[in-house]
């Protein structure tokens, strides 16, 4: 672990130096003159601001920790697209110099182009992040469920409520879900963005409780709840407002169907999929929440779970990261029918790090589930 961490930090530091060196060249070409003794410390604070905010969040005043995290969040996006664009800018600058442009002019032209492209990416990405859409699906489960009427499920994963995703975006969730008039609301993990303090301070639980669903709202833990270390506080806050956080447990709803909530993969004490469904009436439909979509095969092989919902991947959040998540997970986004299991992975409602989405959207899933007619279980 120490070796891996050293390698990761070395790569990260190297990339920051690469970006900072280009920025320093651009400032000089533009006629600026910032002493290295001033430039690099300021640049270093910006480049490491997200990490500093995480490490010092209990030591710094709240506004300073939140400010550093906000700066660092956007810097993650700027860093990623700088690393992708700067090699091409270097080639373009070389071409301009070959074409008789001066070294300073070539740096200015390519630097302005890179900044303009990153500016457009941030603008489009902000729109995608703060303008949620509804993805609609319809599936059929060949089991009877009470009166046989369809079940309308709304799903919002990865809210990441904290210092970046705040009350305004949460209000969008409440308004859009209530407009859907769902029978059931599911929150499959990462409601928190690590720290539980903003959730408590801003009373986000009370806002979530404004969601209206016939059978209520249910949540599970994601990896970020576990990272923050505030799980007991979070679970209590949610239960106080009437939202159960299911911890490797199943609930029978109105004698029609089961809701199963699985602990996150980051919790090594969680139950296996067969253990989760042990003792359940498999003639009734079962709906499972599991934050990370890493166990879809295991869930399908139980032969008991009919529908599962997941999040975690954000669909990479910022392209081309989706190429990585696509390689890691059998299903990193969208819908998959695996055996008798209808599996869904959402790109999430909030964002981790930068409130930027490229190649993905902030979304709510609206799933209509049809059942077999009473007395006509086809399973």
JOTA-V730572 format. One record per residue. N is the residue number from 0. RES is the residue in one small letter. PHI is phi in whole degrees, 0 to 359 (999 if undefined). PSI is psi in whole degrees, -180 to 180 (NA if undefined). Layout:
n=N res=RES phi=PHI psi=PSI
n=N res=RES phi=PHI psi=PSI
//
This chain:
n=0 res=x phi=999 psi=-41
n=1 res=x phi=296 psi=-39
n=2 res=x phi=295 psi=-44
n=3 res=x phi=298 psi=-44
n=4 res=x phi=297 psi=-40
n=5 res=x phi=297 psi=-43
n=6 res=x phi=296 psi=-46
n=7 res=x phi=298 psi=-46
n=8 res=x phi=295 psi=-35
n=9 res=x phi=295 psi=-43
n=10 res=x phi=296 psi=-45
n=11 res=x phi=300 psi=-45
n=12 res=x phi=297 psi=-42
n=13 res=x phi=299 psi=-40
n=14 res=x phi=293 psi=-39
n=15 res=x phi=296 psi=-41
n=16 res=x phi=296 psi=-40
n=17 res=x phi=300 psi=-47
n=18 res=x phi=291 psi=-44
n=19 res=x phi=298 psi=-39
n=20 res=x phi=298 psi=-43
n=21 res=x phi=295 psi=-40
n=22 res=x phi=295 psi=-41
n=23 res=x phi=297 psi=-40
n=24 res=x phi=298 psi=-42
n=25 res=x phi=295 psi=-44
n=26 res=x phi=299 psi=-42
n=27 res=x phi=295 psi=-42
n=28 res=x phi=295 psi=-30
n=29 res=x phi=277 psi=1
n=30 res=x phi=96 psi=4
n=31 res=x phi=278 psi=161
n=32 res=x phi=215 psi=88
n=33 res=x phi=254 psi=119
n=34 res=x phi=303 psi=141
n=35 res=x phi=302 psi=-33
n=36 res=x phi=294 psi=-20
n=37 res=x phi=261 psi=-43
n=38 res=x phi=300 psi=-53
n=39 res=x phi=291 psi=-39
n=40 res=x phi=297 psi=-42
n=41 res=x phi=294 psi=-45
n=42 res=x phi=299 psi=-39
n=43 res=x phi=297 psi=-40
n=44 res=x phi=297 psi=-43
n=45 res=x phi=296 psi=-47
n=46 res=x phi=296 psi=-34
n=47 res=x phi=253 psi=16
n=48 res=x phi=296 psi=-38
n=49 res=x phi=295 psi=-44
n=50 res=x phi=295 psi=-41
n=51 res=x phi=298 psi=-40
n=52 res=x phi=297 psi=-40
n=53 res=x phi=291 psi=-43
n=54 res=x phi=286 psi=-33
n=55 res=x phi=250 psi=14
n=56 res=x phi=297 psi=-27
n=57 res=x phi=270 psi=-17
n=58 res=x phi=266 psi=-30
n=59 res=x phi=271 psi=154
n=60 res=x phi=303 psi=149
n=61 res=x phi=307 psi=-44
n=62 res=x phi=293 psi=-32
n=63 res=x phi=288 psi=-43
n=64 res=x phi=297 psi=-43
n=65 res=x phi=292 psi=-39
n=66 res=x phi=297 psi=-44
n=67 res=x phi=298 psi=-41
n=68 res=x phi=294 psi=-38
n=69 res=x phi=296 psi=-47
n=70 res=x phi=298 psi=-47
n=71 res=x phi=296 psi=-34
n=72 res=x phi=298 psi=-49
n=73 res=x phi=292 psi=-33
n=74 res=x phi=296 psi=-33
n=75 res=x phi=302 psi=-43
n=76 res=x phi=291 psi=-45
n=77 res=x phi=300 psi=-42
n=78 res=x phi=297 psi=-48
n=79 res=x phi=301 psi=-49
n=80 res=x phi=282 psi=-23
n=81 res=x phi=294 psi=-45
n=82 res=x phi=298 psi=-35
n=83 res=x phi=285 psi=-34
n=84 res=x phi=268 psi=-33
n=85 res=x phi=298 psi=-37
n=86 res=x phi=301 psi=-39
n=87 res=x phi=291 psi=-36
n=88 res=x phi=296 psi=-39
n=89 res=x phi=298 psi=-43
n=90 res=x phi=296 psi=-42
n=91 res=x phi=295 psi=-40
n=92 res=x phi=296 psi=-40
n=93 res=x phi=299 psi=-43
n=94 res=x phi=297 psi=-39
n=95 res=x phi=294 psi=-38
n=96 res=x phi=293 psi=-38
n=97 res=x phi=297 psi=-34
n=98 res=x phi=275 psi=22
n=99 res=x phi=84 psi=6
n=100 res=x phi=285 psi=150
n=101 res=x phi=287 psi=163
n=102 res=x phi=300 psi=-43
n=103 res=x phi=295 psi=-43
n=104 res=x phi=294 psi=-40
n=105 res=x phi=296 psi=-38
n=106 res=x phi=293 psi=-42
n=107 res=x phi=297 psi=-47
n=108 res=x phi=298 psi=-50
n=109 res=x phi=290 psi=-34
n=110 res=x phi=295 psi=-44
n=111 res=x phi=297 psi=-40
n=112 res=x phi=297 psi=-45
n=113 res=x phi=297 psi=-44
n=114 res=x phi=296 psi=-38
n=115 res=x phi=294 psi=-43
n=116 res=x phi=295 psi=-44
n=117 res=x phi=296 psi=-38
n=118 res=x phi=300 psi=-43
n=119 res=x phi=295 psi=-43
n=120 res=x phi=300 psi=-44
n=121 res=x phi=295 psi=-39
n=122 res=x phi=293 psi=-49
n=123 res=x phi=295 psi=-43
n=124 res=x phi=296 psi=-36
n=125 res=x phi=295 psi=-42
n=126 res=x phi=300 psi=-46
n=127 res=x phi=297 psi=-34
n=128 res=x phi=283 psi=-37
n=129 res=x phi=260 psi=4
n=130 res=x phi=239 psi=81
n=131 res=x phi=294 psi=149
n=132 res=x phi=237 psi=166
n=133 res=x phi=252 psi=125
n=134 res=x phi=260 psi=124
n=135 res=x phi=253 psi=136
n=136 res=x phi=225 psi=159
n=137 res=x phi=217 psi=127
n=138 res=x phi=226 psi=165
n=139 res=x phi=235 psi=131
n=140 res=x phi=251 psi=124
n=141 res=x phi=280 psi=49
n=142 res=x phi=228 psi=149
n=143 res=x phi=280 psi=145
n=144 res=x phi=222 psi=93
n=145 res=x phi=61 psi=-122
n=146 res=x phi=282 psi=-3
n=147 res=x phi=83 psi=1
n=148 res=x phi=292 psi=149
n=149 res=x phi=299 psi=156
n=150 res=x phi=246 psi=125
n=151 res=x phi=258 psi=115
n=152 res=x phi=250 psi=133
n=153 res=x phi=253 psi=138
n=154 res=x phi=229 psi=132
n=155 res=x phi=222 psi=109
n=156 res=x phi=260 psi=164
n=157 res=x phi=53 psi=57
n=158 res=x phi=291 psi=-36
n=159 res=x phi=53 psi=48
n=160 res=x phi=292 psi=131
n=161 res=x phi=181 psi=-130
n=162 res=x phi=271 psi=-13
n=163 res=x phi=256 psi=-54
n=164 res=x phi=271 psi=118
n=165 res=x phi=233 psi=-159
n=166 res=x phi=300 psi=-37
n=167 res=x phi=297 psi=-44
n=168 res=x phi=289 psi=-36
n=169 res=x phi=297 psi=-37
n=170 res=x phi=296 psi=-36
n=171 res=x phi=300 psi=-41
n=172 res=x phi=298 psi=-49
n=173 res=x phi=301 psi=-46
n=174 res=x phi=295 psi=-44
n=175 res=x phi=288 psi=-37
n=176 res=x phi=293 psi=-45
n=177 res=x phi=297 psi=-31
n=178 res=x phi=292 psi=-27
n=179 res=x phi=283 psi=-22
n=180 res=x phi=53 psi=60
n=181 res=x phi=284 psi=161
n=182 res=x phi=277 psi=-26
n=183 res=x phi=212 psi=136
n=184 res=x phi=244 psi=128
n=185 res=x phi=239 psi=136
n=186 res=x phi=238 psi=89
n=187 res=x phi=276 psi=57
n=188 res=x phi=97 psi=160
n=189 res=x phi=57 psi=43
n=190 res=x phi=294 psi=-35
n=191 res=x phi=266 psi=154
n=192 res=x phi=255 psi=70
n=193 res=x phi=77 psi=-79
n=194 res=x phi=285 psi=139
n=195 res=x phi=272 psi=-18
n=196 res=x phi=302 psi=-48
n=197 res=x phi=299 psi=-34
n=198 res=x phi=298 psi=-43
n=199 res=x phi=287 psi=-47
n=200 res=x phi=301 psi=-44
n=201 res=x phi=266 psi=5
n=202 res=x phi=57 psi=45
n=203 res=x phi=295 psi=-28
n=204 res=x phi=299 psi=-42
n=205 res=x phi=297 psi=-36
n=206 res=x phi=292 psi=-42
n=207 res=x phi=299 psi=-33
n=208 res=x phi=291 psi=-12
n=209 res=x phi=283 psi=-9
n=210 res=x phi=292 psi=132
n=211 res=x phi=252 psi=118
n=212 res=x phi=217 psi=141
n=213 res=x phi=307 psi=-46
n=214 res=x phi=260 psi=6
n=215 res=x phi=95 psi=-175
n=216 res=x phi=244 psi=137
n=217 res=x phi=231 psi=146
n=218 res=x phi=226 psi=163
n=219 res=x phi=226 psi=175
n=220 res=x phi=272 psi=147
n=221 res=x phi=247 psi=-176
n=222 res=x phi=294 psi=-32
n=223 res=x phi=287 psi=-31
n=224 res=x phi=298 psi=-40
n=225 res=x phi=290 psi=-36
n=226 res=x phi=297 psi=-38
n=227 res=x phi=285 psi=-20
n=228 res=x phi=76 psi=12
n=229 res=x phi=248 psi=29
n=230 res=x phi=303 psi=-50
n=231 res=x phi=302 psi=-40
n=232 res=x phi=294 psi=-45
n=233 res=x phi=298 psi=-48
n=234 res=x phi=300 psi=-42
n=235 res=x phi=294 psi=-43
n=236 res=x phi=301 psi=-43
n=237 res=x phi=292 psi=-44
n=238 res=x phi=292 psi=-30
n=239 res=x phi=295 psi=-28
n=240 res=x phi=261 psi=9
n=241 res=x phi=88 psi=21
n=242 res=x phi=245 psi=104
n=243 res=x phi=292 psi=136
n=244 res=x phi=258 psi=108
n=245 res=x phi=280 psi=124
n=246 res=x phi=245 psi=87
n=247 res=x phi=55 psi=51
n=248 res=x phi=214 psi=160
n=249 res=x phi=240 psi=144
n=250 res=x phi=237 psi=130
n=251 res=x phi=274 psi=122
n=252 res=x phi=256 psi=114
n=253 res=x phi=54 psi=29
n=254 res=x phi=56 psi=23
n=255 res=x phi=252 psi=-42
n=256 res=x phi=202 psi=164
n=257 res=x phi=257 psi=142
n=258 res=x phi=250 psi=124
n=259 res=x phi=244 psi=127
n=260 res=x phi=247 psi=123
n=261 res=x phi=256 psi=141
n=262 res=x phi=297 psi=158
n=263 res=x phi=288 psi=157
n=264 res=x phi=301 psi=-28
n=265 res=x phi=290 psi=-12
n=266 res=x phi=264 psi=108
n=267 res=x phi=287 psi=-7
n=268 res=x phi=265 psi=7
n=269 res=x phi=288 psi=158
n=270 res=x phi=283 psi=156
n=271 res=x phi=284 psi=165
n=272 res=x phi=299 psi=-44
n=273 res=x phi=300 psi=-37
n=274 res=x phi=294 psi=-34
n=275 res=x phi=295 psi=-35
n=276 res=x phi=260 psi=2
n=277 res=x phi=298 psi=129
n=278 res=x phi=86 psi=-3
n=279 res=x phi=281 psi=151
n=280 res=x phi=284 psi=104
n=281 res=x phi=284 psi=2
n=282 res=x phi=277 psi=-14
n=283 res=x phi=263 psi=147
n=284 res=x phi=298 psi=144
n=285 res=x phi=233 psi=130
n=286 res=x phi=242 psi=126
n=287 res=x phi=241 psi=139
n=288 res=x phi=252 psi=127
n=289 res=x phi=217 psi=114
n=290 res=x phi=305 psi=-56
n=291 res=x phi=270 psi=132
n=292 res=x phi=276 psi=48
n=293 res=x phi=262 psi=-5
n=294 res=x phi=234 psi=28
n=295 res=x phi=299 psi=-42
n=296 res=x phi=298 psi=-45
n=297 res=x phi=299 psi=-41
n=298 res=x phi=294 psi=-44
n=299 res=x phi=297 psi=-37
n=300 res=x phi=288 psi=-13
n=301 res=x phi=294 psi=-28
n=302 res=x phi=72 psi=4
n=303 res=x phi=251 psi=-42
n=304 res=x phi=284 psi=131
n=305 res=x phi=259 psi=-28
n=306 res=x phi=213 psi=134
n=307 res=x phi=230 psi=146
n=308 res=x phi=234 psi=141
n=309 res=x phi=219 psi=169
n=310 res=x phi=219 psi=-126
n=311 res=x phi=78 psi=-44
n=312 res=x phi=283 psi=-27
n=313 res=x phi=58 psi=13
n=314 res=x phi=53 psi=37
n=315 res=x phi=82 psi=-18
n=316 res=x phi=63 psi=-51
n=317 res=x phi=232 psi=111
n=318 res=x phi=304 psi=144
n=319 res=x phi=266 psi=29
n=320 res=x phi=298 psi=-22
n=321 res=x phi=297 psi=-23
n=322 res=x phi=293 psi=-29
n=323 res=x phi=283 psi=-50
n=324 res=x phi=297 psi=-32
n=325 res=x phi=296 psi=-32
n=326 res=x phi=280 psi=-29
n=327 res=x phi=282 psi=-42
n=328 res=x phi=247 psi=144
n=329 res=x phi=301 psi=-41
n=330 res=x phi=229 psi=110
n=331 res=x phi=260 psi=-9
n=332 res=x phi=191 psi=143
n=333 res=x phi=96 psi=-142
n=334 res=x phi=232 psi=142
n=335 res=x phi=216 psi=131
n=336 res=x phi=263 psi=112
n=337 res=x phi=240 psi=106
n=338 res=x phi=63 psi=-123
n=339 res=x phi=262 psi=10
n=340 res=x phi=261 psi=127
n=341 res=x phi=266 psi=107
n=342 res=x phi=254 psi=136
n=343 res=x phi=233 psi=135
n=344 res=x phi=236 psi=122
n=345 res=x phi=265 psi=150
n=346 res=x phi=282 psi=-7
n=347 res=x phi=96 psi=162
n=348 res=x phi=263 psi=-36
n=349 res=x phi=258 psi=-159
n=350 res=x phi=219 psi=151
n=351 res=x phi=258 psi=139
n=352 res=x phi=71 psi=-126
n=353 res=x phi=292 psi=137
n=354 res=x phi=283 psi=59
n=355 res=x phi=228 psi=135
n=356 res=x phi=228 psi=122
n=357 res=x phi=235 psi=121
n=358 res=x phi=81 psi=8
n=359 res=x phi=211 psi=165
n=360 res=x phi=229 psi=152
n=361 res=x phi=294 psi=130
n=362 res=x phi=213 psi=158
n=363 res=x phi=240 psi=136
n=364 res=x phi=268 psi=135
n=365 res=x phi=240 psi=109
n=366 res=x phi=244 psi=119
n=367 res=x phi=265 psi=122
n=368 res=x phi=249 psi=119
n=369 res=x phi=265 psi=147
n=370 res=x phi=239 psi=167
n=371 res=x phi=290 psi=154
n=372 res=x phi=295 psi=146
n=373 res=x phi=307 psi=134
n=374 res=x phi=81 psi=5
n=375 res=x phi=227 psi=54
n=376 res=x phi=287 psi=116
n=377 res=x phi=266 psi=4
n=378 res=x phi=285 psi=NA
//
